[in-house]
Amino acid sequence: MIAAMKTDVDILIAGGGLNGPTLALALADAGLSVAVVDPRPADARASDDFDGRAYALAVASQRLLKALGLWSGLADKSQPILQVKASQGLPGQGAAPFFLHFDSAEIEEGPVGFMLEDRFLYRALLDAMSGRVTHMPGIAVTGHHVEASHVTVDLSDGRQMTARALIGADGRNSSVAQRAGIKRQGWDYGQTALVAAIDHAEPHHGIAQQYFMATGPLAILPLPGNRSSVVWSETNDNARAIAALDDDEFLKVLRPRFGDYLGAISLAGARFSYPLSLSLAETYAAPRIALVGAPPMACIRWLVRA
């Protein structure tokens, strides 16, 4: 039996995006002491201005936010997804007349999902961590050393912290995973997602549309009001050329694919592009280490046993 060592915290989480703070709150509510080390400054995404970034939340994610006490403050800022329609799409014609249809009226759970802007979700997580989780913005994890009963973590400000377990919530190129010798497998899809928000003249009625084009899918996801989020996947070469266009030219290329069911459209907020690839860790746990992406509580149960 290895004697337990007193540590600074039970769990130290490297990464302060969405996964790290969400997991931190759940662990804190379970009675563990938790610190989140976040390389970004605290106000990195604190603007009140709409910038076009939003997330499609499955019902399970909404239930998690509710269990953490966050959903009551987010519900009126979200857009319920009441229907999903998926069809073939052709430039200049919009959606084909035949489509797959998922309707929330046919299930007992309510909406099939929710759209929520990044600015609201991220701030809610930051606010919720206050008093429940030690948040350390502007600091990065630069190294760690695993011992029998704990892990010692090196920080970019020269300090060290000890924890019973270290969680890597630091993305697909996780430095925590690399130092733990966890390898990844995957491949590049040869596509890039062009992401933007649009204002439109006609209401969306809470319907999410997905058109499957020859060069990649186009998703039109409802946001509050007459506004939608567009996630448009194209081949890398096409996406690179489209991303380089100014806003007016971008809309000229988008409109024939989009169709006219929402009336006149205009850009709202910034445009983003994200290369699409698959990256899977070969394992989600090592001694005293876990990665967010596996069922985290199952890993942490054995990681923190003294």
MOKA-V51142 format. One record per residue. N is the residue number from 1. RES is the residue in one small letter. D_LAST is the distance of its C-alpha to the last C-alpha in Angstrom with 2 decimals. Layout:
# MOKA-V51142
n=N res=RES d_last=D_LAST
n=N res=RES d_last=D_LAST
This chain:
# MOKA-V51142
n=1 res=m d_last=8.45
n=2 res=i d_last=6.81
n=3 res=a d_last=6.89
n=4 res=a d_last=5.16
n=5 res=m d_last=8.05
n=6 res=k d_last=10.25
n=7 res=t d_last=11.21
n=8 res=d d_last=14.54
n=9 res=v d_last=13.44
n=10 res=d d_last=10.71
n=11 res=i d_last=12.96
n=12 res=l d_last=15.90
n=13 res=i d_last=18.72
n=14 res=a d_last=21.47
n=15 res=g d_last=24.69
n=16 res=g d_last=26.58
n=17 res=g d_last=29.00
n=18 res=l d_last=28.69
n=19 res=n d_last=25.57
n=20 res=g d_last=23.25
n=21 res=p d_last=24.42
n=22 res=t d_last=24.63
n=23 res=l d_last=21.03
n=24 res=a d_last=20.05
n=25 res=l d_last=22.08
n=26 res=a d_last=20.65
n=27 res=l d_last=17.02
n=28 res=a d_last=18.32
n=29 res=d d_last=20.16
n=30 res=a d_last=17.07
n=31 res=g d_last=15.76
n=32 res=l d_last=13.66
n=33 res=s d_last=14.98
n=34 res=v d_last=16.57
n=35 res=a d_last=18.93
n=36 res=v d_last=21.56
n=37 res=v d_last=23.22
n=38 res=d d_last=26.68
n=39 res=p d_last=29.32
n=40 res=r d_last=32.15
n=41 res=p d_last=33.68
n=42 res=a d_last=33.15
n=43 res=d d_last=36.72
n=44 res=a d_last=36.68
n=45 res=r d_last=37.54
n=46 res=a d_last=38.64
n=47 res=s d_last=42.33
n=48 res=d d_last=44.13
n=49 res=d d_last=46.44
n=50 res=f d_last=46.23
n=51 res=d d_last=45.48
n=52 res=g d_last=45.45
n=53 res=r d_last=41.76
n=54 res=a d_last=40.52
n=55 res=y d_last=38.06
n=56 res=a d_last=38.72
n=57 res=l d_last=36.00
n=58 res=a d_last=35.55
n=59 res=v d_last=35.41
n=60 res=a d_last=31.68
n=61 res=s d_last=31.13
n=62 res=q d_last=33.41
n=63 res=r d_last=31.48
n=64 res=l d_last=28.21
n=65 res=l d_last=30.04
n=66 res=k d_last=31.43
n=67 res=a d_last=28.08
n=68 res=l d_last=26.93
n=69 res=g d_last=30.15
n=70 res=l d_last=31.90
n=71 res=w d_last=34.53
n=72 res=s d_last=36.88
n=73 res=g d_last=37.57
n=74 res=l d_last=37.95
n=75 res=a d_last=39.97
n=76 res=d d_last=43.33
n=77 res=k d_last=42.68
n=78 res=s d_last=41.90
n=79 res=q d_last=44.44
n=80 res=p d_last=43.94
n=81 res=i d_last=44.71
n=82 res=l d_last=47.11
n=83 res=q d_last=48.37
n=84 res=v d_last=47.63
n=85 res=k d_last=50.54
n=86 res=a d_last=50.25
n=87 res=s d_last=53.41
n=88 res=q d_last=55.15
n=89 res=g d_last=56.32
n=90 res=l d_last=59.36
n=91 res=p d_last=60.38
n=92 res=g d_last=63.16
n=93 res=q d_last=62.56
n=94 res=g d_last=59.10
n=95 res=a d_last=57.55
n=96 res=a d_last=59.23
n=97 res=p d_last=60.72
n=98 res=f d_last=58.34
n=99 res=f d_last=54.60
n=100 res=l d_last=51.40
n=101 res=h d_last=50.88
n=102 res=f d_last=47.79
n=103 res=d d_last=48.64
n=104 res=s d_last=46.33
n=105 res=a d_last=49.09
n=106 res=e d_last=48.29
n=107 res=i d_last=44.67
n=108 res=e d_last=43.23
n=109 res=e d_last=40.37
n=110 res=g d_last=42.77
n=111 res=p d_last=42.91
n=112 res=v d_last=41.63
n=113 res=g d_last=39.78
n=114 res=f d_last=40.18
n=115 res=m d_last=41.18
n=116 res=l d_last=39.64
n=117 res=e d_last=40.41
n=118 res=d d_last=37.80
n=119 res=r d_last=38.97
n=120 res=f d_last=38.14
n=121 res=l d_last=34.78
n=122 res=y d_last=33.41
n=123 res=r d_last=34.62
n=124 res=a d_last=33.20
n=125 res=l d_last=29.71
n=126 res=l d_last=30.20
n=127 res=d d_last=31.53
n=128 res=a d_last=28.77
n=129 res=m d_last=26.03
n=130 res=s d_last=27.81
n=131 res=g d_last=26.01
n=132 res=r d_last=23.12
n=133 res=v d_last=21.74
n=134 res=t d_last=22.11
n=135 res=h d_last=24.71
n=136 res=m d_last=25.62
n=137 res=p d_last=28.89
n=138 res=g d_last=30.83
n=139 res=i d_last=27.84
n=140 res=a d_last=26.47
n=141 res=v d_last=23.42
n=142 res=t d_last=25.02
n=143 res=g d_last=22.30
n=144 res=h d_last=18.64
n=145 res=h d_last=16.83
n=146 res=v d_last=13.63
n=147 res=e d_last=11.60
n=148 res=a d_last=9.01
n=149 res=s d_last=6.15
n=150 res=h d_last=8.51
n=151 res=v d_last=12.04
n=152 res=t d_last=15.15
n=153 res=v d_last=17.92
n=154 res=d d_last=21.61
n=155 res=l d_last=23.94
n=156 res=s d_last=27.68
n=157 res=d d_last=28.59
n=158 res=g d_last=27.23
n=159 res=r d_last=24.10
n=160 res=q d_last=20.51
n=161 res=m d_last=17.46
n=162 res=t d_last=13.74
n=163 res=a d_last=11.40
n=164 res=r d_last=8.05
n=165 res=a d_last=10.63
n=166 res=l d_last=14.39
n=167 res=i d_last=16.89
n=168 res=g d_last=20.33
n=169 res=a d_last=22.98
n=170 res=d d_last=25.57
n=171 res=g d_last=28.08
n=172 res=r d_last=29.49
n=173 res=n d_last=29.63
n=174 res=s d_last=26.00
n=175 res=s d_last=25.36
n=176 res=v d_last=21.58
n=177 res=a d_last=22.42
n=178 res=q d_last=24.94
n=179 res=r d_last=22.72
n=180 res=a d_last=20.12
n=181 res=g d_last=23.11
n=182 res=i d_last=23.32
n=183 res=k d_last=27.02
n=184 res=r d_last=29.17
n=185 res=q d_last=32.23
n=186 res=g d_last=35.01
n=187 res=w d_last=38.57
n=188 res=d d_last=40.94
n=189 res=y d_last=43.08
n=190 res=g d_last=45.93
n=191 res=q d_last=46.03
n=192 res=t d_last=45.38
n=193 res=a d_last=44.84
n=194 res=l d_last=47.21
n=195 res=v d_last=45.87
n=196 res=a d_last=48.04
n=197 res=a d_last=48.95
n=198 res=i d_last=52.48
n=199 res=d d_last=54.65
n=200 res=h d_last=57.07
n=201 res=a d_last=60.15
n=202 res=e d_last=59.35
n=203 res=p d_last=56.40
n=204 res=h d_last=53.67
n=205 res=h d_last=53.18
n=206 res=g d_last=49.42
n=207 res=i d_last=50.06
n=208 res=a d_last=48.00
n=209 res=q d_last=50.12
n=210 res=q d_last=49.23
n=211 res=y d_last=52.00
n=212 res=f d_last=51.50
n=213 res=m d_last=53.73
n=214 res=a d_last=54.73
n=215 res=t d_last=52.73
n=216 res=g d_last=49.68
n=217 res=p d_last=48.79
n=218 res=l d_last=49.68
n=219 res=a d_last=47.64
n=220 res=i d_last=49.12
n=221 res=l d_last=46.58
n=222 res=p d_last=47.75
n=223 res=l d_last=46.81
n=224 res=p d_last=48.05
n=225 res=g d_last=51.83
n=226 res=n d_last=54.04
n=227 res=r d_last=51.45
n=228 res=s d_last=49.44
n=229 res=s d_last=46.90
n=230 res=v d_last=48.14
n=231 res=v d_last=45.98
n=232 res=w d_last=48.50
n=233 res=s d_last=47.51
n=234 res=e d_last=50.04
n=235 res=t d_last=50.31
n=236 res=n d_last=49.15
n=237 res=d d_last=52.76
n=238 res=n d_last=53.96
n=239 res=a d_last=51.05
n=240 res=r d_last=51.64
n=241 res=a d_last=55.29
n=242 res=i d_last=54.70
n=243 res=a d_last=52.09
n=244 res=a d_last=54.68
n=245 res=l d_last=57.22
n=246 res=d d_last=57.96
n=247 res=d d_last=57.18
n=248 res=d d_last=60.62
n=249 res=e d_last=60.64
n=250 res=f d_last=57.10
n=251 res=l d_last=58.33
n=252 res=k d_last=61.39
n=253 res=v d_last=59.23
n=254 res=l d_last=56.84
n=255 res=r d_last=59.54
n=256 res=p d_last=61.06
n=257 res=r d_last=57.68
n=258 res=f d_last=56.66
n=259 res=g d_last=59.77
n=260 res=d d_last=61.53
n=261 res=y d_last=59.94
n=262 res=l d_last=58.44
n=263 res=g d_last=61.64
n=264 res=a d_last=61.81
n=265 res=i d_last=58.55
n=266 res=s d_last=57.53
n=267 res=l d_last=54.45
n=268 res=a d_last=52.08
n=269 res=g d_last=49.54
n=270 res=a d_last=48.53
n=271 res=r d_last=48.34
n=272 res=f d_last=45.31
n=273 res=s d_last=44.86
n=274 res=y d_last=41.80
n=275 res=p d_last=41.95
n=276 res=l d_last=40.62
n=277 res=s d_last=38.41
n=278 res=l d_last=35.65
n=279 res=s d_last=32.38
n=280 res=l d_last=29.53
n=281 res=a d_last=26.27
n=282 res=e d_last=25.95
n=283 res=t d_last=22.30
n=284 res=y d_last=20.24
n=285 res=a d_last=16.82
n=286 res=a d_last=15.58
n=287 res=p d_last=12.29
n=288 res=r d_last=10.66
n=289 res=i d_last=14.21
n=290 res=a d_last=16.13
n=291 res=l d_last=19.80
n=292 res=v d_last=21.50
n=293 res=g d_last=23.92
n=294 res=a d_last=21.79
n=295 res=p d_last=20.77
n=296 res=p d_last=17.99
n=297 res=m d_last=16.07
n=298 res=a d_last=15.79
n=299 res=c d_last=14.17
n=300 res=i d_last=11.77
n=301 res=r d_last=10.43
n=302 res=w d_last=8.87
n=303 res=l d_last=8.39
n=304 res=v d_last=6.06
n=305 res=r d_last=3.79
n=306 res=a d_last=0.00
